[in-house]
Amino acid sequence: MPELPDITIYVECLRRLVVGDVLQKLELRSPFVLRTALPPWQDAQGRRVVGVERLAKRIVIELEDELLLVLHLMRLGRLQWLPAGSSKKGPGGKALLARFVLEAGTLVMTEQGTKKRASLHLVQGRAGLGAHDRGGLEVMGCSLEAFTEALTQGNHTLKRALTDPRRLAGIGNAYSDEILHAARLSPVVLTGRLEPEAIERLWRATQEVLAGFTARIRDEVGDGFPAKVTAFREDMAVHGRFGQPCPVCQAPVQRIVYADRETNYCAGCQTGGRRLADRAMSRLLGKDWPRDLDALEDGRSGGSSS
C-alpha cells in the first residue's frame, strides 16, 4: 500500500501538473471504483482544479465550488501521468479503474489483482471529508507529547499501534518495519510497557525515517511523476529483506508471517539477539492484528481492543 512518503510525492507532483487546469472528462472504467452516488460523478467534469492535498493515505483533489475527489489506492492501486500529446499508451484491461482527462494530460488510476479495493469518492464541501478521516495523528512534525498520547491509547503491539490509522496517519506495513528498526525496538513489544526514553526514540525514528524516504523519492522523481511505487525498496534496512544482512549489525533479517503479511526485523538490533519464534509470534500478532488490514484501513474493527 502506498504510504506517507509515496502519497506525499504523488500530491506534490499533482499540484505541479493539474492545479489550475480543467478536468475535461472523467472516465470510469471499473464498476467498482466509484463508491458514491451523490453528487453525480458527471458534476466533476468541466471544473477547474484548485488544490491537491494528502489526507493520511488518501489523495484529495479539490475542484471549483468545493467538489472534492477522494482517491484511496489501498494496497495495489497506483497512479500514472500521461502528458498531452504523448505517444505512450496508458494501461488498459481489468487493471484500469479511471482516467481523469485534463488539458495538460491524463491522470490514470489502476489497480492490479482481482480484489478491487481502490476507491474514488466525490464529496461536496470540506465538511464531508470527515467521513474519510480515520482520526490518526499526522506524525510529521508532531510533538513528542502528541505522539505519546496517540501511541499509548490502549495496549497493543508496536507493529499494530504504528499501522493503526485511528492512532497514527500514513504509516503501513513497510515503513513501520523501517521505523522500528531505526528505533531499535521489537515489533511485538506492548505499548503499555514502553519507557519514556523508548517512546522518544520511536518518535524521533518515525520523523527521520518518513522524512528521509520522502526526500529520497522526491530526488528520484525529480520533475517527472512516480513510475515505480513499491513497498520493497533496495535502500530499506529490513522490510522485504528476509535472510539478507542487516546494514547495521550484519545479522540476517528475520520475519514473522501472519495471513498475507510479513513483519521483518533484525534480532541483533531489535530483540537483543533473540530470534522471535515465528509460529508463536504469529499467534500473538493474530490477536493484536486484524486478519484483513484493508478492513483496518477502512475503519472497520479488527484485532484486540484491550
Rosetta blueprint (number, residue, H / E / L):
1 M L
2 P L
3 E L
4 L H
5 P H
6 D H
7 I H
8 T H
9 I H
10 Y H
11 V H
12 E H
13 C H
14 L H
15 R H
16 R H
17 L H
18 V H
19 V L
20 G L
21 D L
22 V E
23 L E
24 Q E
25 K E
26 L E
27 E E
28 L E
29 R L
30 S L
31 P L
32 F L
33 V L
34 L E
35 R L
36 T L
37 A L
38 L L
39 P L
40 P L
41 W H
42 Q H
43 D H
44 A H
45 Q L
46 G L
47 R E
48 R E
49 V E
50 V E
51 G E
52 V E
53 E E
54 R E
55 L E
56 A L
57 K L
58 R E
59 I E
60 V E
61 I E
62 E E
63 L E
64 E H
65 D H
66 E H
67 L E
68 L E
69 L E
70 V E
71 L E
72 H E
73 L L
74 M L
75 R L
76 L L
77 G E
78 R E
79 L E
80 Q E
81 W E
82 L E
83 P E
84 A L
85 G L
86 S L
87 S L
88 K L
89 K L
90 G L
91 P L
92 G L
93 G H
94 K H
95 A H
96 L E
97 L E
98 A E
99 R E
100 F E
101 V E
102 L E
103 E L
104 A L
105 G E
106 T E
107 L E
108 V E
109 M E
110 T E
111 E E
112 Q L
113 G L
114 T L
115 K L
116 K L
117 R L
118 A L
119 S E
120 L E
121 H E
122 L E
123 V E
124 Q E
125 G L
126 R H
127 A H
128 G H
129 L H
130 G H
131 A H
132 H H
133 D L
134 R L
135 G L
136 G L
137 L E
138 E E
139 V L
140 M L
141 G L
142 C L
143 S L
144 L H
145 E H
146 A H
147 F H
148 T H
149 E H
150 A H
151 L H
152 T L
153 Q L
154 G L
155 N L
156 H L
157 T E
158 L H
159 K H
160 R H
161 A H
162 L H
163 T H
164 D L
165 P L
166 R L
167 R L
168 L E
169 A E
170 G L
171 I L
172 G L
173 N H
174 A H
175 Y H
176 S H
177 D H
178 E H
179 I H
180 L H
181 H H
182 A H
183 A H
184 R L
185 L L
186 S L
187 P L
188 V L
189 V L
190 L E
191 T H
192 G H
193 R H
194 L L
195 E L
196 P H
197 E H
198 A H
199 I H
200 E H
201 R H
202 L H
203 W H
204 R H
205 A H
206 T H
207 Q H
208 E H
209 V H
210 L H
211 A H
212 G H
213 F H
214 T H
215 A H
216 R H
217 I H
218 R H
219 D H
220 E H
221 V H
222 G L
223 D L
224 G L
225 F L
226 P L
227 A L
228 K L
229 V L
230 T L
231 A L
232 F L
233 R L
234 E L
235 D L
236 M L
237 A L
238 V L
239 H L
240 G L
241 R L
242 F L
243 G L
244 Q L
245 P E
246 C L
247 P L
248 V L
249 C L
250 Q L
251 A L
252 P E
253 V E
254 Q E
255 R E
256 I E
257 V E
258 Y E
259 A L
260 D L
261 R E
262 E E
263 T E
264 N E
265 Y E
266 C E
267 A H
268 G H
269 C H
270 Q H
271 T L
272 G L
273 G L
274 R L
275 R L
276 L L
277 A L
278 D H
279 R H
280 A H
281 M H
282 S H
283 R H
284 L H
285 L H
286 G H
287 K H
288 D L
289 W L
290 P L
291 R L
292 D L
293 L H
294 D H
295 A H
296 L H
297 E H
298 D L
299 G L
300 R L
301 S L
302 G L
303 G L
304 S L
305 S L
306 S L
